[in-house]
């Protein structure tokens, strides 16, 4: 069965088939392209911490596509997920990974104040667009801790298409995409007490997530060579790292 056929059937399929769909697209050329950029960005964010992370959080972990990276780099990983059927797969990733079920209607993190070194929320649109989630991250991050987010940027060519297809995106994917611009997200993070320290644009390629088109590799090279990943204000997707600064750092910048 093709990936496209699986996509059309996943709403009414049993859990095993729905999970198989996401396993399939994780192996496509488009997904490999996105994961490579996301992984490199997260690794650099971790490297910029002063010490090896003690506690890391993967918010909206899914089946643990990036939880594995955190498990290799942090002493302890909390993987939050709103789908109970995915908790078991998260439990099998590594001994230092603790799955945590969270309500789909809540953005609260079940963690103590200033207890986390790094939080990632990658391709978790409803968290990206939530000022409440940003404030929760600021609450649980230690001083100089880092939050890494993905934004589907409204101020982009894909954002324009997304606005035209908003109902379709919500019905098919269960989340609102292309709702905010990069400026909107920076403002919300700043209001929460988080300062953007690094950003990178991506996903200029004209393909869907399940694509195995042979042009993906060459066009990814062109995207990088032309410097499109630096045009974050108009990039279709943006990766953002934001830091909760220490009081001393804030005074130095002032």
C-alpha positions as CSV (number, residue, x, y, z in Angstrom):
1,X,0.0,0.0,0.0
2,X,1.3,3.5,-0.9
3,X,2.0,6.2,1.7
4,X,-0.7,8.3,0.1
5,X,-3.2,5.5,0.5
6,X,-2.2,5.0,4.1
7,X,-2.8,8.7,4.8
8,X,-6.3,8.5,3.5
9,X,-7.1,5.4,5.6
10,X,-5.4,6.4,8.8
11,X,-8.5,8.1,10.4
12,X,-10.6,4.9,10.5
13,X,-7.7,2.4,10.8
14,X,-6.7,0.6,14.0
15,X,-3.9,1.9,16.1
16,X,-1.3,-0.4,14.4
17,X,-2.0,0.9,11.0
18,X,-2.0,4.5,12.1
19,X,1.4,4.0,13.7
20,X,2.6,2.2,10.6
21,X,1.8,5.3,8.6
22,X,4.1,7.5,10.7
23,X,6.8,4.9,10.6
24,X,6.6,4.9,6.8
25,X,6.8,8.6,6.3
26,X,9.7,8.7,8.8
27,X,11.7,6.9,6.1
28,X,10.8,9.2,3.2
29,X,13.4,11.5,1.6
30,X,11.4,14.6,2.7
31,X,11.3,13.4,6.3
32,X,15.0,12.5,6.3
33,X,15.8,16.0,5.0
34,X,13.7,17.6,7.8
35,X,15.1,15.4,10.5
36,X,18.7,16.0,9.5
37,X,18.3,19.7,9.9
38,X,16.3,19.5,13.1
39,X,18.8,17.1,14.7
40,X,21.8,19.3,13.8
41,X,20.0,22.3,15.3
42,X,19.1,20.5,18.5
43,X,22.6,19.2,18.9
44,X,24.1,22.7,18.6
45,X,21.6,24.0,21.2
46,X,22.8,21.2,23.6
47,X,26.4,22.0,22.8
48,X,25.9,25.6,23.8
49,X,24.8,24.6,27.3
50,X,27.6,24.9,29.8
51,X,27.2,21.3,31.0
52,X,25.7,18.0,29.8
53,X,22.0,18.3,30.3
54,X,20.7,16.7,33.5
55,X,17.1,16.8,32.5
56,X,15.7,17.2,29.0
57,X,12.1,17.3,27.9
58,X,10.6,16.2,24.5
59,X,7.2,17.8,24.5
60,X,4.8,16.1,22.1
61,X,7.3,13.2,21.6
62,X,5.2,11.1,19.3
63,X,7.0,7.8,18.8
64,X,10.3,9.3,19.9
65,X,11.8,10.3,16.6
66,X,14.0,12.9,18.5
67,X,13.7,11.5,22.0
68,X,16.5,9.1,21.0
69,X,18.8,12.0,20.4
70,X,18.0,13.5,23.8
71,X,18.5,10.1,25.5
72,X,22.1,10.0,24.1
73,X,22.9,13.5,25.3
74,X,21.1,14.0,28.6
75,X,21.1,12.1,31.9
76,X,17.3,12.0,32.1
77,X,14.6,12.5,29.5
78,X,10.9,13.2,30.1
79,X,8.9,12.5,26.9
80,X,5.4,13.9,27.1
81,X,2.7,12.6,24.8
82,X,-1.1,13.1,24.6
83,X,-1.8,9.9,22.8
84,X,-1.9,7.0,25.3
85,X,-1.2,4.4,22.5
86,X,2.3,5.9,22.0
87,X,3.4,5.7,25.6
88,X,4.6,2.1,25.3
89,X,6.8,2.8,22.3
90,X,8.4,5.7,24.2
91,X,9.1,3.4,27.2
92,X,11.3,1.2,24.9
93,X,13.7,3.9,23.7
94,X,16.2,3.9,26.5
95,X,16.4,3.3,30.3
96,X,16.8,7.0,31.0
97,X,13.6,7.9,29.1
98,X,10.4,8.4,31.2
99,X,7.2,8.7,29.2
100,X,4.6,11.1,30.7
101,X,1.0,11.2,29.5
102,X,-0.5,14.7,29.3
103,X,-4.0,15.8,28.5
104,X,-4.5,17.0,24.9
105,X,-6.2,20.1,26.3
106,X,-3.4,21.1,28.7
107,X,0.0,22.8,28.1
108,X,1.1,22.3,31.6
109,X,4.4,20.5,32.1
110,X,4.3,18.1,35.1
111,X,7.7,19.3,36.4
112,X,9.0,21.5,39.2
113,X,10.2,25.1,38.8
114,X,13.7,25.4,37.4
115,X,14.3,21.7,37.0
116,X,15.0,21.3,33.3
117,X,18.0,22.1,31.1
118,X,16.5,21.8,27.6
119,X,13.0,21.5,26.2
120,X,12.2,20.6,22.6
121,X,8.8,20.9,20.9
122,X,9.5,19.9,17.3
123,X,6.6,20.0,14.8
124,X,4.2,20.4,17.7
125,X,2.1,23.3,16.3
126,X,-0.4,23.7,19.1
127,X,2.5,24.1,21.6
128,X,4.4,26.5,19.3
129,X,1.3,28.8,19.1
130,X,0.6,28.7,22.9
131,X,1.8,31.6,25.1
132,X,0.7,29.5,28.0
133,X,3.2,26.8,26.9
134,X,5.9,29.3,26.6
135,X,5.3,30.5,30.1
136,X,5.4,26.9,31.3
137,X,8.7,26.4,29.7
138,X,10.1,29.6,31.3
139,X,8.9,28.3,34.6
140,X,10.5,24.8,34.5
141,X,13.7,25.8,32.7
142,X,16.8,26.5,34.8
143,X,18.6,29.7,34.4
144,X,20.3,29.7,31.0
145,X,18.2,26.6,30.0
146,X,17.1,26.4,26.3
147,X,13.8,25.9,24.5
148,X,13.8,24.6,20.9
149,X,10.7,25.0,18.8
150,X,9.5,24.6,15.2
151,X,7.4,27.3,13.7
152,X,5.3,26.8,10.5
153,X,5.7,30.5,9.4
154,X,2.5,32.3,8.3
155,X,4.7,34.9,6.5
156,X,5.9,32.5,3.8
157,X,4.7,31.0,0.5
158,X,3.6,27.9,2.3
159,X,2.0,30.0,4.9
160,X,-0.2,31.6,2.3
161,X,-1.3,28.2,1.1
162,X,-1.8,27.1,4.7
163,X,-4.2,30.0,5.3
164,X,-6.2,28.9,2.4
165,X,-6.3,25.4,3.6
166,X,-6.6,26.0,7.4
167,X,-9.7,23.8,7.8
168,X,-8.1,21.0,5.9
169,X,-4.9,21.1,8.0
170,X,-6.9,21.1,11.2
171,X,-9.2,18.2,10.1
172,X,-6.4,16.1,8.7
173,X,-3.6,16.7,11.2
174,X,-5.4,17.8,14.4
175,X,-3.4,21.0,14.7
176,X,-3.4,24.6,13.5
177,X,-0.4,25.2,11.1
178,X,0.8,28.6,9.7
179,X,-1.1,30.6,12.3
180,X,1.8,32.8,13.5
181,X,4.7,34.7,11.9
182,X,8.2,34.6,13.2
183,X,7.7,38.0,14.7
184,X,4.6,36.7,16.5
185,X,6.5,33.9,18.1
186,X,9.5,36.0,19.1
187,X,7.1,38.4,20.8
188,X,5.4,35.6,22.8
189,X,8.7,34.1,23.8
190,X,9.9,37.5,25.0
191,X,6.7,38.1,27.0
192,X,7.4,34.7,28.7
193,X,10.9,35.7,29.6
194,X,12.7,33.8,26.9
195,X,15.2,35.4,24.5
196,X,15.7,34.0,21.0
197,X,19.4,33.2,20.5
198,X,19.4,31.3,17.3
199,X,17.1,30.6,14.3
200,X,17.3,28.7,11.0
201,X,14.9,28.6,8.1
202,X,14.0,25.4,6.3
203,X,11.4,23.5,4.2
204,X,11.5,25.7,1.1
205,X,11.1,22.6,-0.9
206,X,7.8,22.2,-2.8
207,X,7.0,18.7,-1.5
208,X,4.7,17.1,1.1
209,X,6.1,15.2,4.1
210,X,5.5,11.8,2.6
211,X,7.4,12.6,-0.7
212,X,10.3,10.5,-2.0
213,X,10.9,12.8,-5.0
214,X,14.4,12.4,-6.4
215,X,14.8,16.2,-6.5
216,X,14.7,16.5,-2.7
217,X,18.4,16.0,-2.2
218,X,19.6,18.4,-4.9
219,X,17.1,21.1,-3.9
220,X,18.1,20.8,-0.3
221,X,21.7,21.5,-1.4
222,X,20.5,24.5,-3.5
223,X,18.4,25.8,-0.5
224,X,21.6,25.8,1.6
225,X,23.9,27.2,-1.1
226,X,21.5,30.1,-1.8
227,X,21.4,31.0,1.9
228,X,17.6,30.5,2.1
229,X,17.9,29.1,5.6
230,X,19.1,32.5,6.8
231,X,15.9,34.2,5.5
232,X,14.0,33.3,8.6
233,X,11.3,35.9,8.4
234,X,10.0,34.4,5.2
235,X,11.1,30.8,5.5
236,X,8.2,28.3,5.4
237,X,9.5,26.6,8.6
238,X,11.7,28.1,11.3
239,X,13.7,26.4,14.0
240,X,14.1,28.7,17.1
241,X,16.3,28.3,20.1
242,X,15.3,30.6,23.1
243,X,17.2,30.9,26.3
244,X,16.0,31.7,29.8
245,X,18.8,34.0,30.9
246,X,20.4,34.2,34.3
247,X,20.1,37.4,36.2
248,X,23.8,38.0,35.7
249,X,23.5,37.6,31.9
250,X,20.5,39.9,31.8
251,X,22.5,42.6,33.7
252,X,25.5,42.3,31.3
253,X,23.3,42.8,28.3
254,X,21.5,45.7,29.9
